Amino acid sequence: WLKPFPVSIFASVLCARALSDGSLSDEMAMIYPANQAVVVGGGLAGMSAANQVIECGGKVLLVDKSSFCGGNSTKATSGINGAATKTQKSKGVEDSVELFTSDTLKGGAKRPELAKVLCGNSGADVDWLVEKFDLDLSLLARLGGHSAPRTHRGKERFPGMTITYALIQMLEKVAEKTDRARIVTKARAHTLLTNGATCIGLVYEKGGVDEKAYGPVILASGGFGADFTQNSLLAQYRPDLMHLPTT
């Protein structure tokens, strides 16, 4: 199933607001384009972040090391979780952020502060997907570990693919028609650029050539599941999974 993704959205909103209202420091503004953010990862989290930057008036560069965007998100088959959504309310389902947070902590979440953000914004995030991208997430299911039906999906067989591709298509349209978005695939981000304690951009490799991109950076690259290098955690602990395209 798809986890809610408010951390990336929250980061992108803060980033976009800083870009649009001029609250970035003068020192930072002198170093990189004051209206551009850089997103690493083209899955649901990265695409959500990139679309939010555009919504808030900024420009965005998104880089992904694969030949196409989507990541692990496109392979999710159950749906996306959200508490106190408009869909739930329309169906008379009683749910709350507090209940979702409690379920998440019982399920093994080790950082309560992040669980609160994840669950606290989940309802608004699901509503945003429905309203902004005209997605059908009208079907509800109660999956294991949940105290209420809060896993949203439509009638499609692969909701992860449907949701993620809708966001990809929106960003691609912006990139095709304007200079406010740029998507670079087959690009491996490997170094963050810093000025003192401030991150001011990153370096990514494409076609054997390193490119620098300046702007606040949003990391939405997921975990170690797609790190197929020989010194990766995957190679070290589960080499038997190295031949699989995803976890």
Backbone hydrogen bonds, N-H to C=O, Kabsch-Sander energy under -0.5 kcal/mol:
donor,donor_aa,acceptor,acceptor_aa,energy
2,L,79,G,-3.9
3,K,1,W,-0.5
9,I,5,F,-1.6
10,F,6,P,-3.7
11,A,7,V,-2.4
12,S,8,S,-2.5
13,V,9,I,-2.7
14,L,10,F,-2.3
15,C,11,A,-2.4
16,A,12,S,-3.1
17,R,13,V,-2.8
18,A,14,L,-2.2
19,L,15,C,-2.1
20,S,16,A,-2.5
21,D,17,R,-2.7
22,G,18,A,-0.8
23,S,18,A,-0.8
24,L,18,A,-0.8
29,A,25,S,-2.5
30,M,26,D,-1.5
31,I,27,E,-0.6
31,I,28,M,-1.1
32,Y,28,M,-1.8
36,Q,33,P,-1.4
37,A,59,K,-2.3
38,V,216,P,-2.8
39,V,61,L,-3.1
40,V,218,I,-2.6
41,G,39,V,-0.6
41,G,63,V,-3.0
47,M,43,G,-2.7
48,S,44,L,-2.2
49,A,45,A,-2.4
50,A,46,G,-2.7
51,N,47,M,-2.4
52,Q,48,S,-2.0
53,V,49,A,-2.2
54,I,50,A,-2.0
55,E,51,N,-2.4
56,C,52,Q,-2.0
57,G,54,I,-1.7
58,G,53,V,-2.5
59,K,35,N,-2.9
60,V,180,R,-2.4
61,L,37,A,-2.4
62,L,182,R,-3.0
63,V,39,V,-2.6
64,D,184,V,-2.2
70,G,42,G,-1.2
73,S,70,G,-0.7
74,T,70,G,-0.7
74,T,71,G,-0.9
75,K,72,N,-1.7
76,A,73,S,-1.4
80,I,152,H,-2.4
81,N,2,L,-1.4
82,G,150,R,-1.9
89,K,85,T,-2.2
90,S,86,K,-2.3
91,K,87,T,-1.2
91,K,88,Q,-0.6
92,G,89,K,-1.2
93,V,88,Q,-2.7
94,E,92,G,-0.5
95,D,93,V,-0.6
100,F,96,S,-2.2
101,T,97,V,-2.8
102,S,98,E,-2.3
103,D,99,L,-2.4
104,T,100,F,-2.3
105,L,101,T,-2.4
106,K,102,S,-2.3
107,G,103,D,-1.7
108,G,105,L,-1.3
109,A,104,T,-1.7
114,L,111,R,-0.9
115,A,111,R,-2.1
116,K,112,P,-2.2
117,V,113,E,-1.2
118,L,114,L,-3.0
119,C,115,A,-2.8
120,G,116,K,-2.3
121,N,117,V,-1.8
122,S,119,C,-0.6
123,G,119,C,-0.5
125,D,121,N,-2.0
126,V,122,S,-2.2
127,D,123,G,-2.3
128,W,124,A,-2.1
129,L,125,D,-1.9
130,V,126,V,-2.0
131,E,127,D,-2.7
132,K,128,W,-2.9
133,F,128,W,-0.5
133,F,129,L,-1.5
134,D,130,V,-0.7
135,L,129,L,-0.9
137,L,135,L,-0.9
139,L,153,R,-2.7
141,A,151,T,-1.3
143,L,141,A,-0.7
146,H,143,L,-1.9
150,R,141,A,-1.0
150,R,148,A,-0.9
151,T,141,A,-2.2
152,H,80,I,-3.3
152,H,150,R,-0.8
153,R,139,L,-1.8
160,G,76,A,-1.8
161,M,74,T,-0.6
161,M,76,A,-0.5
162,T,158,F,-2.0
163,I,159,P,-2.8
164,T,160,G,-2.3
165,Y,161,M,-2.5
166,A,162,T,-1.4
167,L,163,I,-1.4
168,I,164,T,-2.2
169,Q,165,Y,-2.8
170,M,166,A,-1.6
171,L,167,L,-2.1
172,E,168,I,-2.7
173,K,169,Q,-2.0
174,V,170,M,-1.7
175,A,171,L,-2.4
176,E,172,E,-2.3
177,K,173,K,-1.9
178,T,174,V,-2.2
182,R,60,V,-1.7
184,V,62,L,-3.1
184,V,182,R,-0.5
185,T,183,I,-0.5
186,K,66,S,-3.1
187,A,64,D,-2.5
188,R,186,K,-0.5
188,R,205,E,-2.5
189,A,187,A,-0.8
190,H,203,V,-2.6
191,T,203,V,-1.5
193,L,201,G,-2.7
195,N,198,T,-3.0
198,T,195,N,-1.5
200,I,193,L,-2.8
200,I,198,T,-0.5
201,G,193,L,-1.1
202,L,213,A,-2.5
203,V,191,T,-3.0
204,Y,211,E,-2.7
205,E,188,R,-2.6
206,K,209,V,-2.6
209,V,206,K,-1.4
211,E,204,Y,-3.2
213,A,202,L,-2.7
215,G,200,I,-2.3
218,I,38,V,-3.1
219,L,217,V,-0.6
220,A,40,V,-2.4
220,A,218,I,-0.7
227,D,224,F,-1.8
228,F,226,A,-1.0
232,S,229,T,-1.6
236,Q,232,S,-1.9
237,Y,233,L,-2.9
238,R,233,L,-0.5
238,R,234,L,-2.1
241,L,238,R,-2.3
242,M,239,P,-1.3
244,L,241,L,-1.7
